[in-house]
Amino acid sequence: MSTPASAGANLLIKGVRIEDGPAGVDIRITDGKFAEIGAGLTPREGEKVRDYTGKLVLPPYIESHVHLDTALTSGQPRYNESGTLFEGIEVWSERKQTLTYEDVKERAGRALRQQAQFGIQYVRSHVDVTDPDLTALRALIDLREELKDSMTLQLVAFPQEGIESFPNGRDLMRRAAEMGVDAIGAIPHFEFTREYSVSSLNFAVELAQEYNLLMDVHCDEIDDEASRGLETLATRALEAGIGPRVTASHTTAMHSYNNAYFLRLVRLLKMSGINFVSNPLVNTHLQGRVDTYPKRRGVTRVKELTEAGINVSFGQDDIEDPWNPMGTGNLRDVVLNGLYVTQMMARPEITGSYNFITHNAARTLNLSDYGIEVGNTANFIVLDAEDWFHALSFGAPVLANFRAGRVLAECEPLARRVHF
Ligand code: FE2
C-alpha cells in the first residue's frame, strides 16, 4: 500500500533528531519524497524551510486497531454500566438499529481528523458486518477513498456477533469481501461453542485466501483461560504460509494461560510468524470485571511475545463508544499505559516503545513505503520534544503531521510558565 506524492512539496526541515539517531539533522523533501538526509543541508531555490531545531521527528503513528464505526457514540442509546465487553456488545446491538450511512461517515471522519492531530496517518479499522444492510461498511469504504490522500485506511470485516452464531454470518462476511475490505476478521471467543469457534476460524482463513486479503481476528478477548482460538488461528496461518499477513488482536486470555501451555504455544506462534495487536487501555478497562481480588490486568503477554521476537503493535481500540467511555485517539496514552501495565519499564523498553505505534504497526498492516529513508514518500511527524523519552513522559504535542511533505495537521508549541 503506497501513498501518492502530492505534486510540488519541496521542503527543507532543519535541526531535528530522527527517531533515536543524532540531533542536528536536516531533511530535504523533493516532490513529496525524502531526497536527502544529513547535517548542514542548505536551502535550494524554491524550497520552503521549516526550522525545528532541537525537535524530534518520527515516522507517522499507525493506529493498528480501532473501531471507527462505533466511535463517538458513547451513551447512545445508553451507557455501558457494567464495563464489560459483553454489555458493550448489547449496547452496540441497540445502537446499530439506528445506524445510517451519513451518521457513520460523519463520526468516523471526525475521529480520523482527531487522530491526524495526534500524528496518525495510517489506521486499521474494524467494521461490524453483522448488519444485514452493511451500512457502516458502505460508509467506511467511501470514506477510505475520499480521504486517501490524507489518511491510509484499512478496513477489516469484523463479525461482532459471530460468523457461525449470527444469522447468515458467513454470507455477510463473503459480501464484505466482495465489497472490498482489506482484511478478514473473526471473533472465536464469542461463538456459541468451541466447535463454532474452530469452524469460524477455518472459514475466515479460507475466505482471506480466496480473496487474497489480510486477516485480523479479535482472538480470545476474554478472561477465560480455556479460550484457545489463537492456537487454531496460528496453526492455520502456518499451514497456509500466510503468517505475516495475519494478526491476532487482543488475545487477553493469554494473560490467564498457565505457563506450561504458554511455553508450548509460543513455539507455534514464532513458527507461524503472525502479528499481535494489544489494546492495553481498553483491555485494562474491560477485562477482570468478574474477578474479585486479586484482579487480573487482562492484557496479553506483550513483554514475553516481544522477547520471543514476535511482532506486537498497540492500538486504541475504542474512542468514546460502548467499550470505552473515554479515549481521544491519542496513541501516546496507549503506549504509556501499555508500558506500565505490562511492566516494560526498563530503559531500553521505554526508549524503544515508539516502535509499538510505528515500525511494528507497519509490519502488522503490511505497509510498504513507510519510514524516514531517502526515496520513500515524505510522511513524518515533528514532536515538541528532544527525544522519545521526553515526548512520551511529558505528553509532548505533535507540532506538525506531514503527508508527502504537506502539512495535514499542526499546533503551536506549549508555552509553560511557573511563577515561583
Ligand atoms: Fe477491538
Boltz pocket constraint, residues with backbone or C-beta under 6 A from the ligand:
constraints:
  - pocket:
      binder: B
      contacts: [[A, 65], [A, 67], [A, 126], [A, 218], [A, 249], [A, 317]]
      max_distance: 6.0
